[in-house]
Amino acid sequence: MSRRAVVIGAGLAGMLAAAVLSGAGVDEVIVLDRDGLPEGPEHRKGLPQGRHAHLLMAGGLAAMEDLVPDLSLRKRLLAAGAHEISLSSGMLALTPEGWLRRWRREGPVMLTCSRALLDWTVRDAVLEHCPVEVRRAAVVGLMGSAARVRGVRVAAPGGDTELEADFVVDASGRGTRVVTWLTGLGLTGIEERTVDSGLVNATRVYRIPQGAERFPLTIVQPDPYRSRPGRSAMVLPIEDDRWMVSLGGTRGGEPPADPEGFLRYTLALPDPIVGRLISGAEPLTGVHLSRSTSNVRRYLEKSARWPDGFVVLGDALGTFNPVYGQGMSVAAFGARVLDRELSRAGLTAPGLARRVLRGTARSVDAAWSMAVSQDLRYPEVRGVRPGLADRVVTAYSRRMMKAATGSYAAASAIWDVTSMRTPPTRMFRPTALLAALTGSPLPPLTGAPLTPGERELLRGLDRTGV
């Protein structure tokens, strides 16, 4: 008997889910997306954060390559111009507790490129190796009942049409209508939580100046501890010899959209290094703003009933403030849970969908806690205020970060968690606990840990006089 699966959304989560399903004995995998998909690495409307900085952490990349080893995503991305950045030595990072040192020892890496390149590379690889069909269509509802989903309803000029399926995955992203769709099946009372710091992202792309091709990724992190709006900036290398420069400001500290204001914003940060860098670089675009940045958690796994044949992955289950670089990895972890459960039980096994949902929720919760524990501290945040547990975790995390400015043991624990190679419990292992308790054995740095060559290059680029 022929089996069909439908995936809603052709973004990263959707294409990874499609790859998993195509390798699990599904005869026909159809991916539906309301956007017309570009034929190359170009921005599309359905990705509200697509023009801003994205970091593919080591844990997320490993999950993607585990799912479909033949795709060689790392090699494809590097060949297309993505950059591999070492968290231990390839970054200049000013944290609320001071500058992090750069260590000569090995550490986890991340990939940097435009989101358009990443999505296109994944989609191209999946379509090249897997029997998956992508169609342009807007899903308006689910078919079936509270016991089992049996397909989707699709908008059409003459009225909605039905597309039957044995399995449906909602990977439609931040704008999902999954709660409304479930209500149509008689499933109500879904718990949702939103924490909105009012973050605005502003991004501009520059040509990398000659000689600066290997300049470290540079980031000035926001400070949630001073009862002021959080302000941040990042310079990261992307494909085609370009720098993507992304600013972020929470409510009351939003970055401006005009080029002159964009530069002034960088120079007013606790360290003006980002502004000094870009003041001597050629801008290639205007300033793009985005306000779709709130943390939203849909606790679908807590529903008293859940239909077989229906799974929710990626941003449709939980979205996070993009400054923390977690969303793409969490999407990959969800697809890996789907792969694991399908290999154990098969597509139509009773309870499969709920097991996938609960397994996926664990990685969503870890990312949610990391993002929300920071965002809750900004003034004028909208959402639940921090409780005692939040304050305890924040105090410990802050102590760990302060130790990391001069302790390799503390820094490596933070790298492992932020790279999403290990769960947050890594921060409570004996070596990490000892590092947090004893603090940094080295004095704090008074400035960015630049090499002599990097310092000279920065002076040559600086047009600000700061």
Secondary structure, DSSP 8 states (H G I E B T S, - for coil): ---EEEEE--SHHHHHHHHHHHTTT-SEEEEEESS---SSS---TT-TTTTS--EEEHHHHHHHHHH-GGG-HHHHHHHTT-EEEETTTSEEEEETTEE----SS---EEEE--HHHHHHHHHHHHHHHS-EEEEE--EEEEEE-SSBEEEEEE--TTS-EEEE-SEEEE--GGG--HHHHHHHTT-----EEEEB---EEEEEEEE--TT-TT--EEEE---TTSSS--EEEEEEEETTTEEEEEEEE-TT----SSHHHHHHHHHTSSS-HHHHHHTTSEE-S--EEE----EEEE-GGG-S---BTEEE-GGGTEE--GGG--HHHHHHHHHHHHHHHHHHH-TT-TTHHHHHHHHHHHHHHHHHHHHHHHHTTSTT-BS----HHHHHHHHHHHHHHHHHTT-HHHHHHHHHHHTTSS-GGGGGSHHHHHHHHH--SS---SS----HHHHHHHHHH--S--
